């Protein structure tokens, strides 16, 4: 094997966390790093730059794994689409760009589970280090980080002022910073958009790092398996087209494939549930019962209302001369709805008395979208509001497991949604909160019919049946290689895989529980924290030598 195939570190996956890990490990110029990414910039590069381009990528197999779940009771026997980014930057290159850290209690709970170093006070400095944000308090917000975070402007969409006023009339005050002291209230979304461009980890972290001679980025590289010598990880076997290659790591392999592909790679390598692996003719190397278990996601029905008044929604700007005007506005000034997130406003609230913090959210899209061909586009026929409703910390758990030893075959994704009373009751309360918002002034004066689920559906059973038949996820799968010390944990608090030397996992799969909001910001934080731990361990070993 040539020296070109030997590196200090190998990072598998160039997504929200992986691009961060590779960037940080190569900053000092000391370590040689190989970054493997199954996707390529390809046809998604241009659309990824433009914020509204998410509509062009959310169902595009050129830049998206386009996974689907297995049918189950919680989805009324349906398969649910599970989009995941398959390009540099991973899902940060195709997502809705909303930046939400989650609540302090999320991380304090992780620490209470025995994960030392993961409390809110532990991770807050990392969040501050990675971001550059102009608002909020210095106590909570970072000013000089590599990731540009901005506020969605209130004044750009007149409808948003009416939504804020209606929320205040139902007891939800305006919150200037939902990533600050408290999450509760209604707020304009904070987003990874700056000057009309998506701030993916590919753009912010990887583009500057690719100029470094000690970083090699292999695109179109599908990880086949980890190379294990006993219980020591020494490299990765991967394919580029039909060519199978091997690369060796002198120090560590860091798997950053995400909540779907990280457990998949472990199982393909003989790490996981021994009985499952044997049934697929894979020789078990190390039994870890938790690999692929503990899957969590935000299950979200889409509540839709018509808006009677003209020129208030994005639907009004998605046709004819107005669409042409928006295109010119973006081309000249990087402004307008083409430069905006699809979810510019959201509210966090408590569904019942006695709760210390919000347990549900309604994310509001000032438009109605439809499937037109293979794309989810702003409807040219309807105009209105779409509300994505979900419980913040669901208790229903599912699993992700391989179905064969073929690395190209998608795994079986089983969500098991709505399997707990907590999730059912919370979701019903959140749906009714969304209805309450639309019935409050000044929204009620401009609101038309309830398009979905429809005003006729009122009872718990009717609404839950509608949820099972129509709900989607909000694309936040986590937990399938969870961090902890219990029998179902896969990694320890240093993100080292239990029982395997020189192997770590850094992505949303390590989250023991789901954070209260979108998962891109926490995933970037995990990448930053992992890189720091890896470098500290490498420096310590050099000093010991």
C-alpha positions in Angstrom: 0.0 0.0 0.0 1.4 3.4 -1.0 2.0 6.2 1.5 -0.8 8.2 -0.3 -3.2 5.8 1.4 -2.0 6.4 4.9 -3.3 9.3 7.0 -3.3 10.4 10.5 -7.1 10.7 10.6 -9.9 9.5 8.3 -13.2 11.3 8.5 -16.2 9.4 7.0 -18.9 11.9 5.8 -18.5 15.6 4.9 -21.8 16.7 6.4 -22.9 19.1 9.2 -20.4 17.6 11.6 -17.9 15.8 9.3 -16.9 19.0 7.4 -16.3 20.7 10.8 -14.1 17.8 12.1 -12.0 17.7 8.9 -11.5 21.5 8.9 -10.5 21.7 12.6 -8.1 18.7 12.4 -6.2 20.2 9.5 -5.9 23.8 10.9 -2.6 23.4 12.6 -1.0 21.8 9.5 0.4 18.9 11.6 -2.0 16.1 10.7 -2.8 14.5 7.4 -6.5 13.9 7.0 -8.7 12.0 4.5 -12.3 13.1 4.2 -14.6 10.6 2.5 -17.9 11.9 1.0 -20.3 9.6 -0.9 -21.9 12.5 -2.7 -20.4 15.3 -4.9 -21.1 18.9 -5.4 -22.5 18.0 -8.8 -25.8 19.4 -10.0 -26.7 20.6 -6.5 -23.9 23.1 -6.2 -25.8 26.1 -7.7 -29.1 25.4 -6.0 -27.4 24.9 -2.7 -26.1 28.4 -2.8 -29.6 30.0 -3.2 -31.7 29.6 -0.1 -34.9 28.9 -1.9 -33.1 26.1 -3.8 -34.1 23.8 -1.0 -37.2 23.1 -3.1 -35.0 21.8 -5.9 -32.9 19.5 -3.6 -35.3 18.0 -1.1 -36.3 15.2 -3.5 -33.3 15.2 -5.8 -31.4 11.9 -5.8 -28.3 13.7 -7.3 -27.7 15.4 -3.9 -30.0 13.5 -1.6 -30.0 9.9 -0.3 -33.8 9.9 -0.7 -34.4 7.4 2.0 -37.9 6.2 3.0 -39.2 4.6 6.2 -40.8 1.2 6.6 -44.6 1.2 6.9 -45.8 1.1 10.5 -48.9 1.8 12.6 -47.8 5.4 13.4 -47.9 6.3 9.7 -51.0 4.3 8.8 -48.9 1.8 6.8 -47.3 4.6 4.7 -43.7 5.0 3.8 -42.4 8.4 4.8 -39.7 10.3 2.9 -36.5 10.8 4.8 -34.3 13.2 2.8 -30.6 13.4 3.8 -27.9 15.4 2.1 -25.6 13.6 -0.2 -23.1 16.2 -1.1 -20.3 18.3 0.5 -21.9 19.8 3.6 -24.4 17.0 3.9 -27.8 18.0 5.1 -26.5 21.5 5.9 -26.4 22.0 2.1 -30.0 21.0 1.5 -31.9 21.9 4.7 -34.1 24.9 5.6 -31.2 26.7 7.2 -32.9 27.3 10.5 -30.5 27.7 13.4 -31.8 26.5 16.7 -29.5 25.3 19.5 -32.3 23.8 21.7 -32.9 24.4 25.3 -30.4 24.4 28.1 -32.4 21.5 29.7 -31.7 19.3 26.6 -27.9 19.3 27.3 -28.3 19.3 31.1 -30.3 16.1 30.7 -27.5 14.5 28.6 -25.1 15.3 31.5 -27.5 13.9 34.0 -27.5 10.6 32.0 -23.8 10.4 32.9 -22.3 12.2 29.9 -19.7 14.4 31.6 -18.8 17.5 29.6 -22.1 17.8 27.8 -24.1 20.1 30.1 -25.4 23.4 28.7 -22.6 25.3 30.5 -20.1 22.9 28.8 -21.4 23.2 25.3 -22.4 26.9 25.4 -18.8 28.1 24.8 -18.6 25.8 21.7 -21.9 27.3 20.3 -20.4 30.7 20.9 -17.1 29.8 19.3 -18.6 28.5 16.1 -21.1 31.4 15.3 -21.0 35.0 14.2 -24.2 36.7 15.2 -25.0 40.3 15.6 -28.0 40.1 18.0 -28.7 38.9 21.5 -26.5 39.0 24.6 -22.8 38.5 24.7 -23.5 36.0 27.6 -25.1 33.6 25.1 -24.0 34.6 21.6 -20.8 34.4 19.7 -19.4 37.3 17.6 -16.4 36.0 15.8 -17.1 32.4 14.7 -16.8 30.9 11.3 -20.6 30.2 10.9 -22.6 33.3 9.9 -26.0 33.4 11.6 -28.6 36.1 10.9 -32.1 37.1 11.9 -34.9 36.8 9.3 -36.1 40.4 8.9 -39.6 41.1 10.3 -40.5 43.8 7.8 -39.9 41.8 4.6 -43.2 39.9 4.8 -46.2 41.9 6.0 -48.1 38.8 7.1 -45.4 38.1 9.8 -46.4 41.2 11.8 -49.9 39.9 11.9 -48.7 36.5 13.1 -46.7 38.1 15.9 -49.6 40.2 17.0 -51.9 37.2 17.0 -49.4 35.2 19.1 -49.2 37.9 21.6 -53.0 37.9 21.9 -52.9 34.2 22.8 -50.2 34.7 25.5 -47.0 34.2 23.6 -44.7 37.3 23.8 -42.2 38.2 21.1 -38.8 36.8 21.8 -35.8 38.5 20.3 -33.5 35.6 20.7 -34.7 32.0 20.9 -31.1 30.9 21.2 -30.6 33.1 24.2 -31.8 32.9 27.8 -35.2 31.4 26.9 -36.7 29.7 23.9 -40.4 30.5 24.8 -42.5 32.8 22.7 -42.7 33.7 19.0 -39.7 34.8 17.1 -38.3 35.4 13.7 -36.1 32.5 12.7 -32.4 32.7 13.0 -30.8 31.2 9.9 -27.5 30.2 8.4 -28.0 32.7 5.5 -25.8 35.7 4.9 -26.0 38.1 2.0 -28.4 35.9 0.2 -26.3 32.8 0.4 -26.6 29.5 2.4 -24.0 29.1 5.0 -23.5 25.4 4.9 -20.6 23.7 6.6 -19.2 23.0 3.1 -19.0 26.7 2.5 -18.0 27.9 5.9 -15.7 25.2 7.1 -14.7 23.0 4.1 -14.0 25.6 1.4 -11.2 27.3 3.3 -9.8 24.0 4.4 -9.6 22.5 0.9 -6.7 24.8 0.2 -4.6 23.0 2.8 -2.1 20.4 1.5 -2.8 18.1 4.5 -6.4 17.6 3.6 -7.6 15.2 0.9 -11.3 15.2 0.0 -12.5 12.2 -1.9 -16.0 12.7 -3.4 -18.2 9.9 -4.7 -16.5 7.7 -2.1 -19.0 5.2 -0.6 -17.8 3.7 2.7 -18.0 -0.1 2.4 -16.7 -1.0 5.9 -14.3 -0.1 8.6 -11.0 -2.0 8.6 -10.6 -3.7 11.9 -7.7 -5.6 13.4 -9.3 -7.4 16.3 -11.0 -4.6 18.1 -8.8 -1.8 16.8 -10.0 0.3 13.9 -7.1 0.9 11.5 -8.8 2.3 8.4 -11.7 2.4 5.9 -12.6 0.4 2.9 -14.6 2.4 0.3 -15.6 2.4 -3.3 -15.4 5.1 -6.0 -17.5 3.8 -8.9 -16.5 0.2 -9.3 -13.1 0.7 -7.8 -12.7 -0.5 -4.2 -10.0 1.3 -2.2 -8.5 1.1 1.3 -7.1 3.9 3.4 -5.3 3.5 6.7 -5.5 5.8 9.8 -2.4 6.0 12.0 -4.4 7.6 14.8 -8.2 7.5 14.5 -11.2 7.1 12.3 -14.1 9.5 12.9 -17.5 8.4 11.5 -19.7 11.3 10.6 -22.3 9.6 8.4 -25.3 10.9 10.3 -28.1 9.0 12.1 -28.8 6.7 9.2 -25.4 6.0 7.7 -23.3 5.8 10.9 -25.1 2.8 12.3 -25.3 1.3 8.9 -21.5 1.5 8.5 -20.9 -0.1 12.0 -23.2 -3.0 11.2 -21.5 -3.6 7.8 -18.3 -3.7 9.7 -19.5 -6.4 12.2 -20.3 -4.0 15.1 -23.8 -4.2 16.4 -26.4 -6.8 17.3 -24.7 -10.2 16.7 -27.9 -12.1 15.9 -28.9 -9.5 13.3 -25.5 -9.6 11.7 -25.3 -13.4 11.5 -28.8 -13.4 9.9 -27.3 -11.3 7.1 -24.1 -13.4 6.8 -21.9 -10.8 8.5 -19.4 -12.1 11.0 -19.9 -10.2 14.3 -16.7 -8.6 15.5 -18.0 -6.7 18.5 -21.5 -6.9 20.0 -23.1 -3.5 20.8 -26.9 -3.9 21.2 -27.6 -0.2 20.9 -26.3 0.2 17.3 -29.3 1.4 15.2 -31.6 1.7 18.2 -33.1 4.8 20.0 -34.1 6.5 16.7 -36.0 9.7 17.4 -37.4 12.4 15.1 -39.9 15.2 15.1 -43.2 13.9 13.7 -45.0 16.8 12.1 -48.4 17.2 10.5 -48.8 20.1 8.2 -51.8 22.3 9.2 -52.9 24.6 6.3 -55.1 27.7 6.3 -56.1 29.8 3.3 -55.4 33.6 3.5 -58.0 35.8 1.8 -56.1 39.0 1.6 -53.8 39.5 -1.5 -50.1 40.0 -1.5 -49.4 38.7 2.0 -48.0 35.2 1.2 -45.2 33.8 -0.9 -47.8 32.2 -3.1 -48.6 35.7 -4.4 -45.0 36.1 -5.4 -44.6 32.7 -7.0 -46.3 33.5 -10.3 -46.2 35.8 -13.3 -44.4 39.1 -13.2 -44.0 39.0 -9.4 -41.9 35.9 -9.6 -39.8 37.6 -12.3 -39.4 40.6 -10.0 -38.2 38.4 -7.2 -35.7 36.8 -9.5 -34.3 40.2 -10.5 -34.3 41.3 -6.8 -32.2 38.3 -5.9 -29.8 38.6 -8.9 -29.1 42.3 -8.2 -29.4 42.6 -4.4 -29.4 39.0 -3.0 -32.7 39.9 -1.4 -36.4 38.9 -1.5 -38.1 35.6 -0.8 -35.5 33.7 -2.9 -33.0 34.7 -0.3 -35.2 33.6 2.6 -35.7 30.5 4.6 -38.9 28.7 4.0 -39.7 29.0 7.8 -39.2 32.6 8.7 -41.2 32.5 12.0 -41.8 30.0 14.7 -43.3 29.8 18.2 -42.4 27.7 21.2 -44.9 27.1 24.0 -46.0 24.9 26.8 -48.9 22.6 26.1 -50.0 22.2 29.8 -49.6 23.9 33.2 -46.7 22.8 35.4 -44.0 22.6 32.7 -40.9 24.6 33.2 -40.0 25.1 29.6 -41.8 24.8 26.2 -42.5 21.2 25.0 -44.0 22.0 21.5 -43.5 24.2 18.5 -45.3 25.6 15.5 -43.1 26.5 12.6 -45.0 28.8 10.2 -44.4 28.9 6.4 -46.1 32.0 4.8 -47.1 29.9 1.8 -48.7 26.6 0.8 -46.6 24.1 -1.2 -47.5 21.3 -3.5 -45.7 18.4 -5.1 -45.2 19.4 -8.8 -43.5 16.5 -10.5 -40.7 15.5 -8.0 -40.3 18.9 -6.5 -42.1 20.6 -3.5 -42.9 24.0 -4.9 -44.8 27.0 -3.7 -48.3 26.5 -5.0 -49.4 28.5 -8.0 -53.1 27.7 -7.2 -53.5 28.3 -3.5 -52.3 31.0 -1.1 -52.1 30.6 2.6 -50.1 29.4 5.6 -48.6 26.1 6.4 -47.9 25.2 10.0 -45.4 22.4 10.9 -46.5 21.2 14.3 -44.5 18.9 16.6 -43.6 17.8 20.1 -40.1 19.0 21.0 -38.9 16.0 23.0 -40.8 12.9 21.7 -40.5 9.7 23.7 -41.4 7.3 20.8 -38.3 5.5 19.6 -37.6 3.4 16.5 -34.6 1.8 14.8 -32.4 1.8 11.7 -30.8 -1.5 10.7 -29.2 -2.8 7.5 -31.2 -5.2 5.4 -28.2 -6.9 3.7 -24.5 -6.7 3.5 -24.7 -4.7 0.3 -23.4 -1.2 1.2 -25.5 0.3 -1.6 -28.8 -1.0 -0.2 -30.7 1.5 2.0 -31.3 0.4 5.6 -34.7 -0.3 7.1 -35.9 2.9 8.9 -38.6 2.2 11.5 -39.8 5.3 13.3 -42.6 3.9 15.5 -44.2 7.3 15.7 -47.0 8.1 18.2 -46.3 5.0 20.3 -46.5 6.9 23.6 -49.3 8.8 25.2 -46.9 11.7 25.8 -46.4 12.2 22.1 -50.0 11.8 21.2 -51.3 14.2 23.8 -48.6 16.7 23.1 -49.2 16.7 19.4 -52.9 17.2 19.8 -52.4 20.1 22.1 -49.9 21.7 19.6 -52.4 21.3 16.7 -55.1 23.1 18.8 -52.6 25.8 19.7 -52.0 26.4 15.9 -55.8 26.7 15.4 -56.0 29.1 18.4 -53.4 31.3 16.8 -55.3 31.5 13.5 -58.5 32.4 15.3 -56.9 35.3 17.1 -56.9 38.9 15.8 -55.5 40.2 13.5 -55.1 36.9 11.8 -58.7 35.9 12.0 -59.8 38.9 9.9 -57.8 37.6 6.9 -58.0 33.8 7.4 -60.1 31.7 5.1 -60.9 28.0 5.4 -58.8 25.5 7.2 -57.6 23.5 4.2 -56.0 20.7 6.3 -57.0 18.8 8.4 -60.2 20.8 7.9 -62.5 22.4 10.6 -64.8 19.3 10.7 -62.1 17.2 12.3 -62.3 18.0 16.1 -62.0 14.9 18.2 -58.8 13.4 19.4 -59.4 10.2 17.4 -60.2 12.1 14.2 -57.1 14.3 14.5 -54.8 11.4 15.3 -56.1 9.4 12.4 -55.4 12.4 10.2 -51.9 12.7 11.6 -51.1 9.1 10.9 -52.4 9.4 7.4 -50.6 12.6 6.4 -47.8 13.7 8.8 -44.1 13.9 7.7 -41.0 14.2 9.7 -39.1 17.5 10.1 -35.9 15.7 9.0 -34.3 15.5 12.4 -33.3 11.9 12.9 -31.0 11.4 15.9 -29.9 8.9 18.5 -29.0 5.7 16.7 -25.4 5.5 18.1 -26.3 7.2 21.4 -23.8 8.5 23.9 -23.8 7.0 27.4 -22.6 4.3 29.7 -25.7 2.1 29.9 -26.0 -1.2 28.1 -27.6 0.4 25.0 -25.0 3.1 24.6 -22.7 3.0 21.5 -20.2 5.8 22.4 -18.9 7.2 25.6 -18.8 10.9 26.5 -15.6 11.3 24.4 -17.5 9.9 21.4 -15.3 6.8 21.4 -17.1 3.6 20.3 -17.4 1.3 23.3 -15.0 -1.6 22.9 -13.3 -0.5 19.7 -10.0 1.4 19.8 -9.3 4.4 17.6 -12.9 4.8 16.5 -15.2 7.7 17.2 -18.6 8.9 16.0 -19.5 12.6 15.6 -22.9 13.4 14.3 -26.6 13.6 15.4 -26.6 9.8 16.0 -24.8 10.3 19.3 -27.6 12.4 20.8 -29.2 10.4 23.7 -32.4 12.4 23.2 -33.7 14.8 20.6 -33.0 18.5 21.1 -35.8 21.1 21.2 -35.7 22.3 17.7 -33.7 21.8 14.4 -30.7 19.6 14.7 -28.2 21.3 12.3 -26.8 23.7 15.0 -26.3 20.9 17.6 -24.7 18.7 14.9 -22.1 21.4 14.1 -21.5 21.8 17.8 -20.9 18.0 18.1 -18.3 18.3 15.2 -16.5 21.1 17.0 -16.5 19.3 20.3 -15.3 16.1 18.8 -12.4 17.8 16.9 -11.3 19.4 20.1 -11.3 16.0 22.0 -9.4 14.3 19.1 -6.7 17.0 19.0 -6.4 16.9 22.8 -5.9 13.2 22.7 -3.4 13.4 19.9 -1.4 16.1 21.6 -1.4 14.1 24.8 -0.1 11.0 23.1 2.7 13.0 21.4 3.8 14.4 24.8 3.7 10.9 26.3 5.9 9.6 23.5 
